[in-house]
């Protein structure tokens, strides 16, 4: 937190849905918000809404396609260049099972798109920004996960043999929770806390509408639950919450060997891309 009491908060995927709602609420509360999105016009629209609501320029725009690790790295570099502290990182960006059209898409390195955006990008961004988070402690990492979880098949993690978009989404969200548990242990004692939560079920968002499901809950409901972690109303670390209540994730999340396999898979994927880029 800065000398004037303002926090700096980075929210990935903050041009739509719950991310946008959070950006507005946090700026209205006085925080400096780093808006992330893929499209400049949408990001600038959120920035303008914040300026109109607060009468101040409390937001900055950062653009990156999180399906590309090179852009994740560029995003991390830009954050580090722009700010001297980071109080909260909210890994909120994601794509659902129905986008784009439920097709299996892989990049040039064979990484399935949902795994890349929903898990790998947040993992890489958090790792790159960890020194800044530790230097800014007490600080928080909030991973926006899902109650929809599926165990990872480490023999075919990219689902090349038997693809199902809902399963791809669900295993990427479980990977996010497994990372939460590991990172919380790793940073214990540093002043950085790490939690994951399923904000609300079938919020009124683009992701839910793409599936063709009538929303069960509002963006405000999910945003309010997420704010509890951003504002450290629920003190702790290394937990998974469903809405406002602590919950049990898929059992694979508690399997130390499965988490080790995920770490190895993740390191191999990142190393493979780094080698190819050079």
Residue pairs with C-beta under 8 A, 6 or more apart in sequence:
1 7
1 85
1 87
2 8
2 32
2 85
5 30
6 30
6 31
6 32
7 26
7 31
7 32
7 87
7 88
8 31
8 32
8 34
8 83
8 85
8 86
8 87
8 88
8 136
9 26
9 31
9 32
9 33
9 34
9 87
9 88
9 89
9 90
9 230
10 34
10 36
10 62
10 79
10 86
10 88
10 89
10 90
10 129
11 19
11 22
11 23
11 26
11 33
11 34
11 35
11 36
11 90
11 92
12 19
12 36
12 66
12 90
12 91
12 92
12 93
12 121
12 122
12 125
13 19
13 36
13 37
13 66
13 92
13 93
13 94
14 20
14 22
14 23
14 33
14 35
14 36
14 37
14 43
14 46
14 92
15 35
15 36
15 37
15 38
15 39
15 42
15 43
15 45
15 46
16 37
16 42
16 205
16 206
17 203
17 205
17 206
17 207
17 219
18 92
18 144
18 199
18 203
18 205
18 219
18 222
18 223
18 226
19 90
19 92
19 93
20 46
21 219
21 220
21 223
22 90
22 92
22 223
22 226
22 227
22 230
23 33
23 35
23 46
23 50
23 59
24 46
24 49
24 50
24 53
25 223
25 227
26 33
26 227
26 230
27 33
27 50
27 53
27 54
27 58
27 59
28 50
28 53
28 54
30 58
31 58
32 58
32 59
32 60
32 83
33 50
33 58
33 59
33 60
34 59
34 60
34 62
34 79
34 82
34 83
35 43
35 46
35 47
35 59
35 60
35 61
35 62
36 43
36 62
36 63
36 64
36 75
36 93
37 43
37 46
37 61
37 63
38 63
38 64
38 65
38 66
39 63
40 61
40 63
43 61
43 62
43 63
44 61
46 59
47 57
47 59
47 60
47 61
50 58
50 59
51 57
51 58
51 59
60 82
62 75
62 78
62 79
62 82
64 71
64 72
64 74
64 75
65 71
66 72
66 75
66 93
66 116
66 117
66 121
66 122
66 125
67 107
67 113
67 116
67 117
67 121
68 107
69 116
69 120
69 121
69 124
69 270
69 273
70 273
70 277
72 121
72 124
72 125
72 128
73 124
73 128
75 125
76 124
76 125
76 128
76 129
77 128
79 86
79 129
79 132
80 128
80 129
80 132
83 132
85 132
85 135
85 136
86 129
86 132
86 133
86 136
86 139
87 136
87 139
87 140
88 139
88 140
88 141
88 142
88 230
89 125
89 126
89 129
89 133
89 139
89 140
89 141
89 142
90 142
90 144
90 226
90 230
91 121
91 122
91 125
91 126
91 141
91 142
91 143
91 144
91 176
92 144
92 226
93 117
93 121
93 122
94 117
94 118
94 144
94 172
94 173
94 207
95 113
95 114
95 117
95 118
95 169
95 207
96 169
96 207
96 208
96 210
96 211
97 114
97 165
97 166
97 168
97 169
97 170
97 211
98 165
98 207
98 210
98 211
98 212
99 207
99 210
102 165
103 165
104 112
104 113
104 159
104 163
104 165
104 168
105 112
105 113
106 112
106 113
106 158
107 113
107 116
108 276
109 269
109 272
109 273
109 276
110 158
111 120
111 158
111 269
111 273
112 158
112 159
112 168
114 165
114 168
114 169
114 172
115 157
115 158
115 168
115 171
115 172
115 175
117 172
118 169
118 172
118 173
118 175
118 176
119 172
119 173
119 175
119 176
119 179
120 266
120 269
120 270
122 143
122 176
122 179
123 176
123 179
123 266
124 270
126 133
126 141
126 179
126 183
130 187
130 192
133 139
133 141
133 192
134 187
134 190
134 191
134 192
137 190
137 191
137 192
138 191
138 192
138 193
138 232
139 191
139 192
139 193
140 192
140 193
140 194
140 195
140 229
140 230
140 232
141 180
141 183
141 192
141 193
141 194
141 195
142 195
142 196
142 197
142 226
142 229
142 230
143 176
143 177
143 179
143 180
143 194
143 195
143 196
143 197
144 196
144 197
144 199
144 226
145 173
145 174
145 176
145 177
145 180
145 196
145 197
145 198
145 240
146 169
146 170
146 173
146 198
147 198
147 201
147 242
147 247
148 166
148 169
148 170
148 173
149 170
149 171
149 173
149 174
149 177
149 249
149 250
149 253
150 167
150 170
150 171
150 174
150 250
151 171
151 174
151 250
151 251
151 252
151 258
152 171
152 174
152 175
152 252
152 258
152 261
152 262
153 159
153 171
154 258
154 261
154 262
154 265
156 162
157 171
157 265
159 167
159 168
159 171
174 249
174 250
174 252
174 253
175 262
176 196
177 196
177 240
177 249
177 250
177 253
178 252
178 253
178 258
178 259
178 262
179 262
179 266
180 194
180 195
180 196
180 238
180 240
181 238
181 253
181 254
181 259
182 259
182 263
183 194
184 193
184 194
184 195
184 237
184 238
184 239
185 238
187 193
187 194
187 237
188 237
188 238
193 232
193 235
193 236
193 237
194 237
194 238
195 229
195 234
195 236
195 237
195 238
195 239
195 240
195 241
196 239
196 240
196 241
196 249
197 225
197 226
197 229
197 240
197 241
197 242
197 243
198 240
198 241
198 242
198 243
198 247
199 221
199 222
199 223
199 225
199 226
199 243
200 216
200 217
200 218
200 221
200 222
200 225
200 243
201 216
201 217
202 208
202 213
202 214
202 215
202 216
202 217
203 215
203 216
203 217
203 218
203 219
203 221
203 222
204 215
204 217
204 218
204 219
205 215
205 219
208 215
209 215
221 243
225 241
225 243
225 244
227 233
228 234
228 244
229 241
234 241
239 246
240 246
240 247
240 248
240 249
240 253
241 247
252 258
253 259
